């Protein structure tokens, strides 16, 4: 029985180790912010963080996730105050919202690794996410100074 650490809590998942992490997160653990889009890793709606890197949970198996720290959109910030979430809201990025969790998770990794990305770095990092709207780039650009984002990441350990 794989034990998976999701958003800081350990879960014993009674399922086939080859089950996609996405289904364990949604159907077993009950965290439904991570979305199913395509099932083949092409749309990025299912993006979560595994040890701080963006991964597609529809392609990551429970066996792959075992022993790693998984963070979902719910774990990025329990109250919606992660700098990326605030920038998303301030720039009116959400439209239908289906791809939003994957977009935010991908952007959070980009900004942790590259606090002041160029337009091309934003395009490159977000190119695997479907439904890229022009406002997503402005939200990524409008992040607070790196020290604020870094302080948030250190205090919440969720970036």
TORKOL-4160 file (C-alpha; in steps of 0.2 Angstrom, whole numbers, padded with zeros to 4 digits, m for minus):
159
<pt num="1" X="0000" Y="0000" Z="0000"/>
<pt num="2" X="0009" Y="0016" Z="m0006"/>
<pt num="3" X="0010" Y="0030" Z="0007"/>
<pt num="4" X="0010" Y="0047" Z="m0001"/>
<pt num="5" X="0013" Y="0064" Z="0007"/>
<pt num="6" X="0001" Y="0077" Z="0000"/>
<pt num="7" X="0001" Y="0095" Z="0007"/>
<pt num="8" X="0010" Y="0089" Z="0022"/>
<pt num="9" X="m0001" Y="0075" Z="0027"/>
<pt num="10" X="0004" Y="0056" Z="0025"/>
<pt num="11" X="m0010" Y="0045" Z="0016"/>
<pt num="12" X="m0010" Y="0026" Z="0015"/>
<pt num="13" X="m0017" Y="0024" Z="m0002"/>
<pt num="14" X="m0026" Y="0007" Z="m0004"/>
<pt num="15" X="m0024" Y="0006" Z="m0023"/>
<pt num="16" X="m0014" Y="m0001" Z="m0037"/>
<pt num="17" X="0003" Y="0007" Z="m0036"/>
<pt num="18" X="0001" Y="0010" Z="m0055"/>
<pt num="19" X="m0014" Y="0021" Z="m0052"/>
<pt num="20" X="m0012" Y="0039" Z="m0058"/>
<pt num="21" X="m0008" Y="0051" Z="m0044"/>
<pt num="22" X="m0022" Y="0062" Z="m0050"/>
<pt num="23" X="m0036" Y="0049" Z="m0046"/>
<pt num="24" X="m0029" Y="0046" Z="m0029"/>
<pt num="25" X="m0028" Y="0065" Z="m0025"/>
<pt num="26" X="m0046" Y="0067" Z="m0032"/>
<pt num="27" X="m0055" Y="0051" Z="m0028"/>
<pt num="28" X="m0047" Y="0044" Z="m0013"/>
<pt num="29" X="m0040" Y="0059" Z="m0003"/>
<pt num="30" X="m0054" Y="0070" Z="m0009"/>
<pt num="31" X="m0045" Y="0086" Z="m0015"/>
<pt num="32" X="m0054" Y="0091" Z="m0031"/>
<pt num="33" X="m0044" Y="0106" Z="m0036"/>
<pt num="34" X="m0033" Y="0096" Z="m0047"/>
<pt num="35" X="m0042" Y="0094" Z="m0063"/>
<pt num="36" X="m0043" Y="0080" Z="m0076"/>
<pt num="37" X="m0041" Y="0087" Z="m0093"/>
<pt num="38" X="m0034" Y="0074" Z="m0106"/>
<pt num="39" X="m0026" Y="0060" Z="m0096"/>
<pt num="40" X="m0010" Y="0060" Z="m0107"/>
<pt num="41" X="m0001" Y="0075" Z="m0100"/>
<pt num="42" X="m0004" Y="0086" Z="m0114"/>
<pt num="43" X="m0015" Y="0100" Z="m0106"/>
<pt num="44" X="m0007" Y="0102" Z="m0089"/>
<pt num="45" X="m0024" Y="0104" Z="m0080"/>
<pt num="46" X="m0018" Y="0091" Z="m0068"/>
<pt num="47" X="m0002" Y="0100" Z="m0063"/>
<pt num="48" X="0004" Y="0097" Z="m0045"/>
<pt num="49" X="0021" Y="0100" Z="m0037"/>
<pt num="50" X="0032" Y="0085" Z="m0033"/>
<pt num="51" X="0047" Y="0090" Z="m0023"/>
<pt num="52" X="0045" Y="0108" Z="m0029"/>
<pt num="53" X="0044" Y="0103" Z="m0048"/>
<pt num="54" X="0028" Y="0104" Z="m0058"/>
<pt num="55" X="0023" Y="0087" Z="m0064"/>
<pt num="56" X="0007" Y="0080" Z="m0073"/>
<pt num="57" X="m0002" Y="0070" Z="m0060"/>
<pt num="58" X="m0011" Y="0060" Z="m0074"/>
<pt num="59" X="0005" Y="0053" Z="m0079"/>
<pt num="60" X="0013" Y="0051" Z="m0062"/>
<pt num="61" X="0009" Y="0035" Z="m0054"/>
<pt num="62" X="0007" Y="0032" Z="m0035"/>
<pt num="63" X="0023" Y="0022" Z="m0036"/>
<pt num="64" X="0032" Y="0037" Z="m0044"/>
<pt num="65" X="0025" Y="0048" Z="m0030"/>
<pt num="66" X="0030" Y="0037" Z="m0015"/>
<pt num="67" X="0043" Y="0045" Z="m0005"/>
<pt num="68" X="0040" Y="0062" Z="m0012"/>
<pt num="69" X="0032" Y="0078" Z="m0006"/>
<pt num="70" X="0016" Y="0082" Z="m0016"/>
<pt num="71" X="0008" Y="0099" Z="m0016"/>
<pt num="72" X="m0009" Y="0102" Z="m0024"/>
<pt num="73" X="m0018" Y="0119" Z="m0027"/>
<pt num="74" X="m0026" Y="0117" Z="m0010"/>
<pt num="75" X="m0009" Y="0115" Z="m0002"/>
<pt num="76" X="m0001" Y="0130" Z="m0011"/>
<pt num="77" X="m0011" Y="0141" Z="0000"/>
<pt num="78" X="m0025" Y="0136" Z="0012"/>
<pt num="79" X="m0033" Y="0154" Z="0011"/>
<pt num="80" X="m0029" Y="0159" Z="m0007"/>
<pt num="81" X="m0015" Y="0171" Z="m0002"/>
<pt num="82" X="m0001" Y="0164" Z="m0012"/>
<pt num="83" X="0007" Y="0178" Z="m0022"/>
<pt num="84" X="0002" Y="0169" Z="m0039"/>
<pt num="85" X="m0016" Y="0167" Z="m0033"/>
<pt num="86" X="m0016" Y="0185" Z="m0028"/>
<pt num="87" X="m0009" Y="0191" Z="m0045"/>
<pt num="88" X="m0022" Y="0179" Z="m0054"/>
<pt num="89" X="m0036" Y="0188" Z="m0045"/>
<pt num="90" X="m0029" Y="0206" Z="m0047"/>
<pt num="91" X="m0027" Y="0204" Z="m0065"/>
<pt num="92" X="m0044" Y="0195" Z="m0068"/>
<pt num="93" X="m0035" Y="0180" Z="m0076"/>
<pt num="94" X="m0049" Y="0167" Z="m0073"/>
<pt num="95" X="m0061" Y="0164" Z="m0086"/>
<pt num="96" X="m0070" Y="0147" Z="m0086"/>
<pt num="97" X="m0057" Y="0142" Z="m0072"/>
<pt num="98" X="m0055" Y="0124" Z="m0077"/>
<pt num="99" X="m0037" Y="0125" Z="m0082"/>
<pt num="100" X="m0033" Y="0138" Z="m0068"/>
<pt num="101" X="m0026" Y="0126" Z="m0055"/>
<pt num="102" X="m0013" Y="0119" Z="m0067"/>
<pt num="103" X="m0009" Y="0136" Z="m0073"/>
<pt num="104" X="m0006" Y="0143" Z="m0055"/>
<pt num="105" X="0004" Y="0128" Z="m0050"/>
<pt num="106" X="0015" Y="0129" Z="m0066"/>
<pt num="107" X="0017" Y="0148" Z="m0063"/>
<pt num="108" X="0022" Y="0146" Z="m0045"/>
<pt num="109" X="0037" Y="0134" Z="m0050"/>
<pt num="110" X="0042" Y="0147" Z="m0064"/>
<pt num="111" X="0042" Y="0161" Z="m0052"/>
<pt num="112" X="0051" Y="0152" Z="m0038"/>
<pt num="113" X="0065" Y="0147" Z="m0050"/>
<pt num="114" X="0065" Y="0163" Z="m0060"/>
<pt num="115" X="0058" Y="0178" Z="m0049"/>
<pt num="116" X="0058" Y="0190" Z="m0064"/>
<pt num="117" X="0055" Y="0180" Z="m0080"/>
<pt num="118" X="0056" Y="0188" Z="m0097"/>
<pt num="119" X="0041" Y="0186" Z="m0108"/>
<pt num="120" X="0049" Y="0172" Z="m0117"/>
<pt num="121" X="0053" Y="0163" Z="m0101"/>
<pt num="122" X="0034" Y="0164" Z="m0097"/>
<pt num="123" X="0029" Y="0158" Z="m0114"/>
<pt num="124" X="0041" Y="0144" Z="m0113"/>
<pt num="125" X="0036" Y="0138" Z="m0095"/>
<pt num="126" X="0018" Y="0140" Z="m0098"/>
<pt num="127" X="0018" Y="0132" Z="m0116"/>
<pt num="128" X="0012" Y="0115" Z="m0110"/>
<pt num="129" X="m0004" Y="0123" Z="m0102"/>
<pt num="130" X="m0019" Y="0124" Z="m0112"/>
<pt num="131" X="m0030" Y="0139" Z="m0113"/>
<pt num="132" X="m0016" Y="0152" Z="m0111"/>
<pt num="133" X="m0025" Y="0168" Z="m0110"/>
<pt num="134" X="m0016" Y="0185" Z="m0113"/>
<pt num="135" X="m0020" Y="0190" Z="m0095"/>
<pt num="136" X="m0010" Y="0175" Z="m0088"/>
<pt num="137" X="0006" Y="0184" Z="m0093"/>
<pt num="138" X="0002" Y="0200" Z="m0085"/>
<pt num="139" X="m0002" Y="0191" Z="m0069"/>
<pt num="140" X="0015" Y="0182" Z="m0069"/>
<pt num="141" X="0023" Y="0199" Z="m0072"/>
<pt num="142" X="0014" Y="0207" Z="m0058"/>
<pt num="143" X="0021" Y="0197" Z="m0044"/>
<pt num="144" X="0027" Y="0205" Z="m0029"/>
<pt num="145" X="0046" Y="0208" Z="m0027"/>
<pt num="146" X="0056" Y="0192" Z="m0026"/>
<pt num="147" X="0059" Y="0195" Z="m0007"/>
<pt num="148" X="0040" Y="0195" Z="m0004"/>
<pt num="149" X="0038" Y="0179" Z="m0014"/>
<pt num="150" X="0053" Y="0171" Z="m0006"/>
<pt num="151" X="0047" Y="0175" Z="0011"/>
<pt num="152" X="0030" Y="0168" Z="0007"/>
<pt num="153" X="0038" Y="0152" Z="0000"/>
<pt num="154" X="0049" Y="0150" Z="0016"/>
<pt num="155" X="0035" Y="0153" Z="0028"/>
<pt num="156" X="0023" Y="0141" Z="0020"/>
<pt num="157" X="0035" Y="0129" Z="0012"/>
<pt num="158" X="0022" Y="0128" Z="m0002"/>
<pt num="159" X="0031" Y="0135" Z="m0017"/>
